[in-house]
Amino acid sequence: MAVYNRGKLLIYSGMEFLGESAALTTALCWAFTSLFFSEAGKLIGSFNVNKIRLVFAVTIYLIVLSISKGHILPDTLTTEHVIWLGISGVIGLVIGDGAGFKAMVMIGPRLTMLLHSTAPVMATILAWIFLGETLNIKDIIGISATVAGISWVVSERKYRNHPNKLRDGHPDAGSLLKGVLLGLTAAFGQASGLVLAKHAMLDLTTTVEPMEASFVRMFVSMIVIWTISFFRGKTAETLRSFKDKKAILYSLSGALTGPFLGVWMSLVAVKYIAAGIAATLNATTPIWLLPLTRITHKEKISVRILFGTIIAVGGVALLLLQ
């Protein structure tokens, strides 16, 4: 296994790209998730989608942990772990993802993913302040190239200013500006959640494995969001949403690819590489969306999209070079 010091690889032994591979897998998972949850949100609203997907995700984690590990919570888990992972979950999964899902429905997954590409910058600054992580010139150039390429791809003219057409009275109807602000909130929530989760897994007295940490984050987030729903009088509305089989299928599919596989892989990534690099590779989701939307929406790939993709992938490759 590779040995890391503050996210930097020291020894190669066959698994040196574990963190980077996990981060790229996270990006692919969230590409699928953005499509699934965007469609579900159009049908039942983003707040309902967020609550339902957390229930599905927690259930999946319970089953997988019981089968694979024979337990749900590890002996090394402390109250301090629960507090930090819980805070991480609320910021990242309740506030951040809640804003992100609303933005996906309001302005579409492509523009939302463009805004998510600001997460690496936020994560790098937060990790520098709170975790003492450092990035060399090569890392900074790689991050810059990746973000620039992603931004160039997703901000092409035909992608800009295309809020989704929602029916009158839809809970996620709103302006482009509101959608952009929600997208930036989602990016900050993602970055903050990753940094806090890494602190909980590595910087406390005992360590917690990524899957178990993911379950704690999900469970706390589920309790918080359903409590909020209860006091807002929205619980009955969410329960009625289960009658929409198509929306539930989209939500379940999104829960498998995002809150389960995506969040788990993101925590594997931040355990083995610097939070800023993990967030940067996570931000390649718009690149993965290109072939996916080509298949699902028959979209043409322009020269600008092609070269933007090359720049972004070049930045990722630079980050992978040790």
Residue pairs with C-beta under 8 A, 6 or more apart in sequence:
1 13
1 14
1 15
1 18
2 9
2 10
2 11
2 12
2 13
2 15
2 16
2 18
2 272
3 9
3 10
3 11
3 13
4 10
4 19
4 272
4 273
6 131
6 132
6 133
6 134
6 274
7 19
7 133
7 272
7 273
7 274
7 275
7 277
8 274
9 16
9 322
12 322
16 322
17 320
18 268
18 272
19 268
19 269
19 270
19 271
19 272
19 273
19 277
19 278
20 269
20 273
20 277
20 281
20 319
20 320
22 265
22 266
22 268
22 269
22 272
23 265
23 266
23 269
23 273
23 277
23 278
23 280
23 281
23 282
24 281
24 284
24 316
25 261
25 265
26 262
26 265
26 266
26 269
26 281
26 282
27 281
27 282
27 283
27 284
27 285
27 287
27 288
28 285
28 288
29 257
29 258
29 261
29 262
29 265
30 257
30 258
30 262
30 282
30 285
31 285
31 286
31 288
31 289
31 292
32 253
32 254
32 257
32 258
32 292
33 254
33 257
33 258
33 259
33 262
34 104
34 109
34 112
34 113
34 285
34 289
35 109
35 289
35 292
35 293
35 296
36 250
36 251
36 253
36 254
36 257
36 258
37 46
37 49
37 53
37 101
37 104
37 250
37 251
37 254
37 258
38 104
38 105
38 108
38 109
38 164
39 247
39 250
40 49
40 247
40 248
40 250
40 251
40 254
41 49
41 101
41 102
41 104
41 105
41 172
42 105
42 164
42 166
42 170
43 244
43 246
43 247
43 250
44 241
44 244
44 247
45 105
45 170
45 171
45 172
45 241
46 98
46 101
46 102
46 104
46 105
46 171
46 172
47 98
47 102
47 171
47 229
47 234
47 238
48 234
48 237
48 238
48 241
49 101
49 247
49 251
49 254
50 94
50 97
50 98
50 101
50 225
51 222
51 225
51 226
51 229
51 238
52 238
52 241
52 242
52 248
52 251
52 255
53 251
53 254
53 255
53 258
53 259
54 93
54 218
54 221
54 222
54 225
54 255
54 259
55 222
56 251
56 252
56 255
56 256
56 259
57 218
57 222
57 255
57 258
57 259
57 260
57 263
58 215
58 218
58 219
58 222
60 255
60 256
60 260
61 211
61 214
61 215
61 218
61 219
61 260
62 72
62 215
64 211
64 260
65 71
65 72
65 211
65 212
65 215
66 72
68 211
69 211
69 212
72 212
72 215
73 212
73 215
73 216
74 208
74 209
74 212
76 206
76 207
76 208
77 206
77 208
77 212
77 216
78 204
78 205
78 206
80 200
80 204
80 205
81 200
81 204
81 206
81 208
81 213
81 216
82 216
82 220
84 196
84 197
84 199
84 200
84 204
85 196
85 197
85 200
85 208
85 213
85 216
85 217
85 220
86 216
86 217
86 220
86 221
87 196
88 192
88 193
88 194
88 196
88 197
88 200
88 217
89 193
89 216
89 217
89 218
89 220
89 221
89 224
90 220
90 221
90 224
91 189
91 192
91 193
91 196
92 189
92 190
92 192
92 193
92 194
92 196
92 197
92 217
93 193
93 217
93 218
93 221
93 259
93 263
94 221
94 224
94 225
94 228
95 185
95 189
96 185
96 186
96 187
96 188
96 189
96 190
96 192
96 193
97 186
97 189
97 190
98 225
99 182
99 183
99 185
99 186
99 189
100 112
100 116
100 182
100 183
100 186
100 189
100 190
102 172
102 179
102 182
103 111
103 112
103 115
103 179
103 180
103 182
103 183
103 186
104 112
105 164
105 166
105 170
105 172
106 163
106 164
106 166
106 172
106 173
106 174
106 178
106 179
106 182
107 162
107 163
107 164
107 176
107 179
107 180
107 183
108 162
108 163
108 164
109 289
110 154
110 159
110 286
110 289
110 293
111 154
111 159
111 160
111 162
111 179
111 180
111 183
112 179
112 183
112 186
113 150
113 154
113 285
113 286
113 289
114 150
114 151
114 154
114 155
114 159
114 183
114 286
115 180
115 183
115 184
115 186
115 187
116 183
116 186
116 187
116 190
116 283
116 285
116 286
117 146
117 147
117 150
117 151
117 154
117 187
117 283
117 286
118 147
118 184
118 187
119 187
119 188
119 190
119 191
119 279
119 282
119 283
120 143
120 146
120 147
120 191
120 276
120 277
120 279
120 280
120 282
120 283
121 143
121 147
122 187
122 188
122 191
122 192
122 279
123 190
123 191
123 194
123 195
123 275
123 276
123 278
123 279
124 133
124 135
124 143
124 275
124 276
124 279
126 191
126 192
126 195
126 275
127 133
127 195
127 198
127 274
127 275
127 276
128 134
128 135
128 276
130 195
130 199
131 195
131 198
131 199
131 203
131 275
133 274
133 275
133 276
135 143
135 274
135 276
135 277
138 318
138 321
139 274
139 276
139 277
139 319
141 315
141 318
142 277
142 280
142 315
142 316
142 317
142 318
142 319
143 276
143 277
143 280
143 315
143 319
144 315
145 311
145 312
145 314
145 315
145 318
146 280
146 281
146 283
146 284
146 312
146 315
146 316
146 319
147 280
147 283
147 315
148 311
148 312
148 315
149 287
149 308
149 309
149 310
149 311
149 312
149 313
149 314
149 315
150 283
150 284
150 286
150 287
150 308
150 312
152 304
152 307
152 308
152 311
153 286
153 287
153 290
153 304
153 305
153 308
153 309
153 312
154 286
156 302
156 304
156 305
156 308
161 176
163 174
163 175
163 176
163 179
166 172
166 173
167 173
190 279
190 282
191 275
191 279
193 217
194 266
194 270
194 275
194 278
194 279
195 275
197 213
197 217
197 267
197 270
198 270
198 271
198 275
200 208
200 213
201 207
201 208
201 209
201 210
201 213
201 267
201 270
201 271
202 271
208 216
210 264
210 267
210 268
210 271
211 264
211 267
213 267
214 260
214 263
214 264
214 267
217 263
218 259
218 263
226 235
229 235
229 238
241 247
241 248
242 248
266 278
266 282
269 278
269 281
269 282
270 278
277 319
280 315
280 316
280 319
281 316
281 319
284 312
284 313
284 316
287 309
287 312
287 313
290 301
290 305
290 309
293 299
294 300
294 301
